[in-house]
Amino acid sequence: MPSLSITVNIADRPYRLKIEAGEEETVRKAVKSINEKIKAYADTYAYKDKQDLLAMVALQFSTYVVNHESKAQVNDDHIIGKLTELDTILTDCLKKA
């Protein structure tokens, strides 16, 4: 896929990025989400500079990712267990046939 150069603004600072063309929508949605969270923190809490807001947004997103990775691992373990159980049942049935 061809690469694309775009400029995004995060916390009122421009960042030039080189991305795959198919990722543009995802990147722009992510930037919008970051800026919305920054604004929400700015409206709610006192802060010295935007670095404080960016740190809080990074912490919020990282916490979300860690929580969902943990849940995904539990789901994967559960599915693997069920597939192993199903494989055993099918193997037993095939041996009897």
Protein Blocks (a to p, Z undefined) as FASTA:
>chain_A
ZZddddddeehiacdddddfklmmmmmmmmmmmmmmmmmmmmmpccfblmlmmmmmmmmm
mmmmmmmmmmmmmmmmmmmmmmmmmmmmmmmmmmmZZ
